[in-house]
Amino acid sequence: MSARVTSDFWASAYVRRCQIEGAYALVRKRGSAEAGAIFIVVDRLDGTNDLYGPAPQSEAEEGGGRAFERTLEAADGLTVEERLKREARFDPDLWIVVVEDRAGDPHLSV
């Protein structure tokens, strides 16, 4: 069984990957460095956002990778913020990463 990459390491690498691919990305909220859930907000820069959250464990990648699913699509900022507040009440150690991409690409594919 492989060890899972820490949330801190994964988020840092993800932000760097987005930047290499030409998207602006930043960590808006840092959670637990070891195992905080990571949520990704993709800002399309047109007033709409997609929200990605952790996929069920059954969909996690082999070797300790992380899998994500889109939980909101083309939502306004207020809707996304309300969802993130609900998630934070459930898990205050969560991470929030914001990516700005006009095409709505979350830059999550391998």
C-alpha positions as CSV (number, residue, x, y, z in Angstrom):
1,M,0.0,0.0,0.0
2,S,1.5,3.4,-1.0
3,A,1.5,6.4,1.2
4,R,-0.8,9.2,0.2
5,V,0.8,12.5,-0.8
6,T,0.1,15.2,1.9
7,S,-2.4,17.9,1.1
8,D,0.2,20.5,1.5
9,F,2.5,18.9,-1.1
10,W,-0.3,18.2,-3.5
11,A,-1.7,21.7,-3.4
12,S,1.7,23.2,-4.0
13,A,2.4,21.0,-6.9
14,Y,-1.1,21.6,-8.3
15,V,-0.7,25.4,-8.2
16,R,2.7,25.1,-9.9
17,R,1.2,22.8,-12.6
18,C,-1.6,25.3,-13.3
19,Q,0.9,28.1,-13.7
20,I,3.0,26.0,-16.1
21,E,-0.1,25.4,-18.1
22,G,-0.8,29.2,-18.3
23,A,-3.5,29.5,-15.7
24,Y,-3.3,31.7,-12.6
25,A,-3.8,29.6,-9.4
26,L,-3.4,30.2,-5.7
27,V,-4.1,28.6,-2.4
28,R,-6.9,30.7,-0.8
29,K,-7.2,28.6,2.4
30,R,-4.7,26.2,3.9
31,G,-6.1,23.4,5.9
32,S,-4.5,20.4,7.6
33,A,-1.1,19.9,6.0
34,E,-1.3,16.2,6.2
35,A,-4.8,15.2,5.2
36,G,-7.1,18.2,4.7
37,A,-9.7,17.8,2.0
38,I,-9.0,19.9,-1.1
39,F,-11.6,21.9,-3.0
40,I,-10.9,23.6,-6.3
41,V,-12.8,26.7,-7.5
42,V,-12.4,27.3,-11.2
43,D,-13.2,30.9,-11.9
44,R,-14.1,31.3,-15.6
45,L,-13.7,35.1,-15.3
46,D,-17.2,35.7,-16.6
47,G,-19.0,35.6,-13.3
48,T,-19.4,31.8,-13.3
49,N,-17.4,29.2,-11.4
50,D,-17.1,25.4,-11.2
51,L,-16.4,23.7,-7.9
52,Y,-14.5,20.4,-7.6
53,G,-14.3,18.4,-4.4
54,P,-12.9,15.1,-3.3
55,A,-14.4,12.2,-5.2
56,P,-15.6,9.2,-3.2
57,Q,-12.7,6.9,-2.0
58,S,-13.9,4.2,-4.4
59,E,-12.8,6.5,-7.2
60,A,-9.4,7.4,-5.8
61,E,-6.5,6.7,-8.0
62,E,-4.2,3.7,-7.5
63,G,-1.0,4.5,-5.6
64,G,-2.5,7.1,-3.2
65,G,-3.5,9.7,-5.7
66,R,-6.4,12.1,-5.4
67,A,-9.6,12.1,-7.5
68,F,-12.0,14.9,-7.8
69,E,-15.5,15.4,-9.0
70,R,-17.3,18.5,-10.1
71,T,-19.9,19.4,-7.5
72,L,-21.1,22.7,-9.0
73,E,-21.0,23.8,-12.6
74,A,-21.3,27.4,-13.9
75,A,-22.4,28.7,-10.5
76,D,-22.3,32.3,-9.3
77,G,-19.8,33.2,-6.7
78,L,-22.3,33.4,-3.9
79,T,-23.5,29.8,-4.5
80,V,-19.9,28.6,-4.5
81,E,-19.1,30.5,-1.2
82,E,-22.2,29.1,0.5
83,R,-21.2,25.6,-0.5
84,L,-17.7,26.1,0.8
85,K,-19.0,27.4,4.1
86,R,-21.1,24.3,4.5
87,E,-18.1,22.1,3.7
88,A,-15.9,24.1,6.2
89,R,-18.5,23.5,9.0
90,F,-18.2,19.8,8.3
91,D,-14.4,19.8,7.9
92,P,-12.6,23.0,9.1
93,D,-9.3,21.6,7.9
94,L,-10.2,21.8,4.3
95,W,-8.1,23.5,1.6
96,I,-9.4,25.9,-1.1
97,V,-7.5,26.4,-4.3
98,V,-8.7,28.9,-6.8
99,V,-7.8,28.6,-10.5
100,E,-8.6,31.4,-13.1
101,D,-9.2,29.9,-16.5
102,R,-11.6,31.3,-19.1
103,A,-12.1,27.9,-20.7
104,G,-13.1,26.4,-17.3
105,D,-10.2,23.9,-17.4
106,P,-9.5,22.6,-13.9
107,H,-6.1,21.3,-15.0
108,L,-6.7,18.0,-13.2
109,S,-6.0,15.5,-16.0
110,V,-2.9,13.4,-15.9
